[in-house]
Amino acid sequence: MADRLLPPDVGLLFEDNHLLALSKPAGLLTQPSGTARPSLEAVARAYVRETKGKTGKVFLHAVHRLDREASGVVLFARTSKALARMAEEIRARRVRKTYRAIVEGKPPRASDTLYGYIRHRSHRAETAEREEAGAKKAVLAYREVGSAGGLHLLEIDLGTGRYHQIRAQLAREGMPILGDRRYGSRAAFPGDGIALHHAAMEFRHPVSRETIRIEAPPPPAWPLA
């Protein structure tokens, strides 16, 4: 089977002539960084080259990015048309992304929408006031879907897609993501990652225009799922 050409910790979620979706493990970069560190994009490019018998350059670009520490759905465009149309869908906020996160602090409410502003520093996001230089609006909605042993499982819908937005906003509310030492977590998490997972992505197909929903199961190491 084609998915056997992928590393065992990378899952094949969707594939056609225009798009390719893989499940990224925590700790793996989404795109090459100019260093020797491996990336999911390099894995995807090698997969397309092998399965399609391509000998030249392979067109393949990530439609969106996922933090190295996070896991879950990553969508790639296999044509320039698909890339341009998906970029427009994202700009128009017609792409729905659903995340799951295990947090240490008890949510103040069973469900809520968090409104705020974020500004970015070197490899970090900070919550900010609206009038601060570089502040950008950040919105997410969460609901608690499980708990055990002092940990709480949240399902999150992003209203905006800022760098490290989920990590920074949840930490601001006293709910750091399990294993996320950068944003205040006190506990370790198995492997080279944190308990943040891109669980589902829903969008209009760039060519057929049908609604596509792609889901990725949580990693086996998760204490809550």
Secondary structure, 3 states (H helix, E strand, C coil): CHHHHCCCCCEEEEECCCEEEEEECCCCECCCCCCCCCEHHHHHHHHHHHHHCCCCCCCCEECCCCCCCCEEEEEEECCHHHHHHHHHHHHCCCCEEEEEEEECCCCCCCEEEEEEEEEEECCEEEEECCCCCCCEEEEEEEEEEEEECCEEEEEEEECCCCCCHHHHHHHHCCCCECCCHHHCCCCCCCCCCCCEEEEEEEEECCCCCCEEEEECCCCCCCCCC
